[in-house]
Amino acid sequence: MPALLYIHGFLSSPNSFKALQVKDWLQTHRPDIEYHCPFLTVYPDQVQAELDALVADIQARGQDLYVMGSSMGGFWSTYLGERYDLPALLINPAVRPSMLMPEYIGKSLKNYHTDDVYQLEARHIGHLKTLLPESITRPGNYWVLLQTEDETLDYRQAEALYQKARLTIEEGGDHAFQGFERFIEPGIAFLAQHYQKA
């Protein structure tokens, strides 16, 4: 049985709209795929440890692992794609979050879906910088979905980083990526190809 890991965005949760869309689609159309969407904090060291442990557990069971991630989840999906040679579908991914996060240092950050409150420190930003190289080394692992009117991230940064990967750039839209449900089925097919080639 393959497993799919959906990684939600910054200050989000497994109850995010896209995470639930993927979960519901799999239950209806692909119940043979095991769904995972852990609740992640904003602290990079904790997130890295949790994702590494989850990947190790799934791979120890001999399962093919597919990854999807939105925004900050796209950053973490790229981390996993590079470190473990995993296929990933990225939705408006964060490219250099360490450049955006200093403005959050010392501020109370509340999760969008829960009562959890966090406070980032400079060391957290420093840890983020260590996680990805300046350029990706496995472009064939990624299909990147971008919409040009993303109000949170400049899509051109992702377009540049993933220029050798599969790119879909749509005019308009927003950071949530309007019409994402159109890409779930073809996205699963893309992720599965990674293992068919092996």
C-alpha positions as CSV (number, residue, x, y, z in Angstrom):
1,M,0.0,0.0,0.0
2,P,1.5,3.4,-1.0
3,A,1.4,6.2,1.6
4,L,0.7,9.9,0.9
5,L,2.1,12.6,3.3
6,Y,0.4,15.9,3.0
7,I,2.3,18.7,4.7
8,H,0.3,21.8,5.7
9,G,1.5,25.4,5.7
10,F,2.8,27.8,8.3
11,L,0.4,28.2,11.3
12,S,-2.0,25.8,9.6
13,S,-3.2,22.2,10.5
14,P,-4.5,18.9,9.1
15,N,-7.9,20.7,9.0
16,S,-6.7,23.0,6.2
17,F,-8.9,23.1,3.2
18,K,-6.5,21.5,0.8
19,A,-5.5,18.8,3.3
20,L,-9.1,17.8,3.7
21,Q,-9.7,17.9,0.0
22,V,-6.9,15.4,-0.5
23,K,-8.0,13.2,2.4
24,D,-11.6,13.1,1.1
25,W,-10.5,12.4,-2.5
26,L,-8.3,9.5,-1.4
27,Q,-11.1,8.0,0.7
28,T,-13.5,8.2,-2.3
29,H,-11.2,7.3,-5.2
30,R,-8.0,5.8,-3.8
31,P,-8.7,4.0,-0.5
32,D,-5.6,1.9,-1.3
33,I,-3.4,4.9,-0.4
34,E,-2.6,5.5,3.3
35,Y,-3.1,9.1,4.2
36,H,-0.8,11.0,6.7
37,C,-1.1,14.7,7.7
38,P,0.6,15.3,11.0
39,F,0.0,18.5,13.0
40,L,3.2,20.5,12.8
41,T,4.4,23.4,14.9
42,V,6.3,26.4,13.5
43,Y,9.6,25.2,15.1
44,P,11.9,23.9,12.3
45,D,13.9,21.5,14.5
46,Q,10.7,19.8,15.8
47,V,9.2,19.6,12.3
48,Q,12.4,18.2,10.8
49,A,12.6,15.5,13.5
50,E,8.9,14.5,13.2
51,L,9.0,14.3,9.4
52,D,12.3,12.4,9.4
53,A,10.8,9.9,11.9
54,L,7.6,9.5,9.8
55,V,9.5,8.9,6.6
56,A,11.7,6.4,8.3
57,D,8.7,4.5,9.7
58,I,6.9,4.4,6.3
59,Q,10.0,3.3,4.4
60,A,10.8,0.7,7.0
61,R,7.4,-0.9,6.1
62,G,8.4,-1.0,2.5
63,Q,5.8,1.5,1.3
64,D,6.1,3.8,-1.6
65,L,5.8,7.4,-0.2
66,Y,4.2,10.3,-2.0
67,V,4.5,13.9,-0.7
68,M,2.3,16.9,-1.2
69,G,2.9,20.3,0.4
70,S,1.4,23.8,0.3
71,S,3.3,27.0,1.1
72,M,5.7,26.2,4.0
73,G,4.6,22.6,3.5
74,G,6.1,22.9,0.0
75,F,9.4,23.9,1.6
76,W,9.3,20.8,3.8
77,S,8.2,18.6,0.9
78,T,11.3,19.8,-1.0
79,Y,13.5,19.0,2.0
80,L,12.1,15.5,2.0
81,G,12.4,15.2,-1.8
82,E,16.0,16.2,-1.7
83,R,17.1,14.1,1.3
84,Y,15.1,10.9,0.6
85,D,14.6,11.1,-3.1
86,L,10.9,11.3,-2.8
87,P,8.4,12.6,-5.4
88,A,6.5,15.7,-4.4
89,L,3.6,17.9,-5.6
90,L,4.2,21.5,-4.4
91,I,1.4,24.1,-4.2
92,N,2.6,27.7,-4.1
93,P,5.7,26.6,-2.2
94,A,7.8,28.8,0.1
95,V,11.2,29.0,-1.3
96,R,13.4,30.9,1.2
97,P,11.3,31.0,4.4
98,S,14.3,32.1,6.4
99,M,14.2,35.4,4.6
100,L,10.5,36.0,5.5
101,M,10.4,34.8,9.1
102,P,12.7,37.3,10.9
103,E,9.7,39.7,11.1
104,Y,8.0,37.1,13.2
105,I,10.7,36.8,15.8
106,G,9.5,37.5,19.3
107,K,5.9,37.9,18.3
108,S,3.0,35.7,19.4
109,L,1.9,33.5,16.5
110,K,-1.5,31.8,16.8
111,N,-2.4,28.8,14.8
112,Y,-5.3,29.4,12.3
113,H,-7.2,26.4,13.4
114,T,-6.3,25.8,17.0
115,D,-5.5,27.7,20.2
116,D,-1.8,26.9,19.9
117,V,0.5,29.9,20.2
118,Y,4.2,30.0,19.2
119,Q,7.1,32.4,19.5
120,L,10.0,32.1,17.1
121,E,13.6,32.8,18.1
122,A,16.6,33.7,15.9
123,R,17.9,30.2,16.3
124,H,14.9,28.8,14.6
125,I,15.6,31.0,11.5
126,G,19.2,29.8,11.6
127,H,18.1,26.2,11.6
128,L,15.9,26.7,8.5
129,K,18.9,28.1,6.5
130,T,20.7,24.8,7.0
131,L,18.0,22.6,5.5
132,L,18.1,23.2,1.7
133,P,20.9,23.9,-0.7
134,E,20.9,27.0,-2.9
135,S,19.6,24.9,-5.8
136,I,17.6,21.6,-6.0
137,T,19.5,18.5,-7.1
138,R,16.5,16.3,-8.0
139,P,14.3,18.5,-10.3
140,G,12.6,15.4,-11.7
141,N,11.0,14.7,-8.3
142,Y,8.8,17.8,-8.4
143,W,5.6,19.1,-10.0
144,V,5.2,22.7,-8.9
145,L,1.8,24.5,-9.0
146,L,1.9,28.3,-9.0
147,Q,-0.6,31.0,-9.4
148,T,0.6,34.5,-10.3
149,E,-1.6,36.5,-7.9
150,D,-0.3,34.7,-4.8
151,E,-0.6,37.5,-2.2
152,T,1.8,35.9,0.3
153,L,4.7,34.7,-1.8
154,D,6.3,35.9,-5.1
155,Y,5.6,33.0,-7.5
156,R,8.7,34.0,-9.5
157,Q,11.0,32.9,-6.7
158,A,9.6,29.4,-7.0
159,E,9.6,29.6,-10.8
160,A,13.4,30.3,-10.6
161,L,14.2,27.6,-8.1
162,Y,12.2,24.9,-9.8
163,Q,12.9,25.9,-13.4
164,K,14.1,22.4,-14.3
165,A,11.2,20.7,-12.6
166,R,7.7,20.3,-14.0
167,L,6.0,23.7,-13.6
168,T,2.3,24.7,-14.0
169,I,1.9,28.5,-13.7
170,E,-1.6,29.9,-13.9
171,E,-2.5,33.5,-14.3
172,G,-4.5,35.0,-11.4
173,G,-5.5,32.9,-8.4
174,D,-4.2,33.4,-4.9
175,H,-2.0,31.8,-2.2
176,A,-4.6,29.1,-1.4
177,F,-4.3,28.1,-5.1
178,Q,-7.8,28.3,-6.6
179,G,-9.1,25.1,-8.1
180,F,-6.5,22.8,-6.5
181,E,-8.9,19.9,-6.7
182,R,-8.3,19.7,-10.4
183,F,-4.7,18.5,-9.7
184,I,-5.3,15.8,-7.1
185,E,-5.8,12.9,-9.5
186,P,-3.1,13.9,-12.0
187,G,-0.9,14.8,-9.1
188,I,-1.2,11.2,-7.7
189,A,-0.4,9.8,-11.1
190,F,2.7,12.0,-11.3
191,L,3.9,10.9,-7.8
192,A,3.3,7.2,-8.7
193,Q,5.5,7.5,-11.8
194,H,8.5,8.0,-9.6
195,Y,8.3,4.3,-8.4
196,Q,7.3,2.9,-11.8
197,K,10.5,4.2,-13.2
198,A,12.6,2.6,-10.5
